[in-house]
Amino acid sequence: MDRTTVCPLAQAYRLLNPGCVLLVSVGDAEADNLFALTWNMPVRRDPPMVAILSGKGHYSYPFMQRTGEFALNVPDAGLVDAVLGCGSTTGRDGLDKFARFGLSRAKATRIAAPLVAEAVASLECCVAQVVDLGSSALLVAQIVHAVAAADHFRDGQWRFDRGLRLLHHLGGERFCVSDRAIDARPP
Ligand SMILES: Cc1cc2nc3c(=O)[nH]c(=O)nc-3n(C[C@H](O)[C@H](O)[C@H](O)COP(=O)(O)O)c2cc1C
């Protein structure tokens, strides 16, 4: 780095690759909901586990507490407005975010929450551990079922030759996409 700029510590996390922004779906027999999620990471390969950071004040949070389940839906960049919408509104007052943001429900295999049919992948998760962090909680969950668009996920990797654009959140209303793979030269 020739020239550097001091990054305020409150923004330092944005320097780390945040992974894809996701749509989390939650639900039980009576109701369901969606929220946008940037803070997610895989934490274990076998059994496959993931960790997400959720605000405890979200309308979605008690669903995850009660059912012990949620789904992570990976949106293509075409869903950017729906992602921002789901992340800037609450389902608390009866808003149906699926209808409001043009998304459809698909039936999950192992959990009660619906999946987002337009997503390019959906991972069904069961909560294994909750770390209370005050106003938010870290939920560590086991992935119990996962599906991905066959056009875009082949041989265990995202493939970008058929127009896939994965979505990342930079901050506020700004996002970026990843839309091609590059190969490193073997050492
Ligand atoms: C792009 C984006 C990313 C977000 N990432 C997170 C996150 O990682 N964790 C979190 O708890 N909330 C996150 N949020 C905020 C929630 O999605 C938001 O508070 C949402 O309105 C909660 O919905 P609910 O009250 O209907 O559950 C994000 C919002 C946006 C727009």
The ligand as an SDF file (V2000), in Angstrom:
LIG
                    3D

 31 33  0  0  0  0  0  0  0  0999 V2000
  -28.0070   -5.0170    3.4830 C   0  0  0  0  0  0  0  0  0  0  0  0
  -28.4360   -5.2600    4.9150 C   0  0  0  0  0  0  0  0  0  0  0  0
  -27.7210   -6.1390    5.6990 C   0  0  0  0  0  0  0  0  0  0  0  0
  -28.1180   -6.4020    7.0260 C   0  0  0  0  0  0  0  0  0  0  0  0
  -27.3960   -7.2780    7.7770 N   0  0  0  0  0  0  0  0  0  0  0  0
  -27.8200   -7.5770    9.0340 C   0  0  0  0  0  0  0  0  0  0  0  0
  -27.1170   -8.5340    9.8220 C   0  0  0  0  0  0  0  0  0  0  0  0
  -26.0930   -9.0860    9.4210 O   0  0  0  0  0  0  0  0  0  0  0  0
  -27.6110   -8.8410   11.0500 N   0  0  0  0  0  0  0  0  0  0  0  0
  -28.7430   -8.2480   11.5420 C   0  0  0  0  0  0  0  0  0  0  0  0
  -29.1640   -8.5750   12.6600 O   0  0  0  0  0  0  0  0  0  0  0  0
  -29.4360   -7.3220   10.8210 N   0  0  0  0  0  0  0  0  0  0  0  0
  -29.0010   -6.9930    9.5900 C   0  0  0  0  0  0  0  0  0  0  0  0
  -29.6810   -6.0750    8.8350 N   0  0  0  0  0  0  0  0  0  0  0  0
  -30.8590   -5.4170    9.4270 C   0  0  0  0  0  0  0  0  0  0  0  0
  -32.1400   -6.2490    9.3420 C   0  0  0  0  0  0  0  0  0  0  0  0
  -32.2680   -6.9060    8.1070 O   0  0  0  0  0  0  0  0  0  0  0  0
  -33.3280   -5.2830    9.5620 C   0  0  0  0  0  0  0  0  0  0  0  0
  -33.2450   -4.7280   10.8560 O   0  0  0  0  0  0  0  0  0  0  0  0
  -34.6870   -5.8670    9.3170 C   0  0  0  0  0  0  0  0  0  0  0  0
  -35.5620   -4.7850    9.1130 O   0  0  0  0  0  0  0  0  0  0  0  0
  -35.2320   -6.7490   10.4420 C   0  0  0  0  0  0  0  0  0  0  0  0
  -36.4920   -7.1960   10.0140 O   0  0  0  0  0  0  0  0  0  0  0  0
  -37.6290   -7.7700   10.9850 P   0  0  0  0  0  0  0  0  0  0  0  0
  -37.8620   -6.7550   12.0860 O   0  0  0  0  0  0  0  0  0  0  0  0
  -38.8280   -7.9100   10.0840 O   0  0  0  0  0  0  0  0  0  0  0  0
  -37.1420   -9.0810   11.5100 O   0  0  0  0  0  0  0  0  0  0  0  0
  -29.2710   -5.7590    7.5420 C   0  0  0  0  0  0  0  0  0  0  0  0
  -29.9760   -4.8440    6.7440 C   0  0  0  0  0  0  0  0  0  0  0  0
  -29.5560   -4.5760    5.4410 C   0  0  0  0  0  0  0  0  0  0  0  0
  -30.3140   -3.6010    4.5890 C   0  0  0  0  0  0  0  0  0  0  0  0
  1  2  1  0
  2  3  1  0
  2 30  2  0
  3  4  2  0
  4  5  1  0
  4 28  1  0
  5  6  2  0
  6  7  1  0
  6 13  1  0
  7  8  2  0
  7  9  1  0
  9 10  1  0
 10 11  2  0
 10 12  1  0
 12 13  2  0
 13 14  1  0
 14 15  1  0
 14 28  1  0
 15 16  1  0
 16 17  1  0
 16 18  1  0
 18 19  1  0
 18 20  1  0
 20 21  1  0
 20 22  1  0
 22 23  1  0
 23 24  1  0
 24 25  2  0
 24 26  1  0
 24 27  1  0
 28 29  2  0
 29 30  1  0
 30 31  1  0
M  END
$$$$
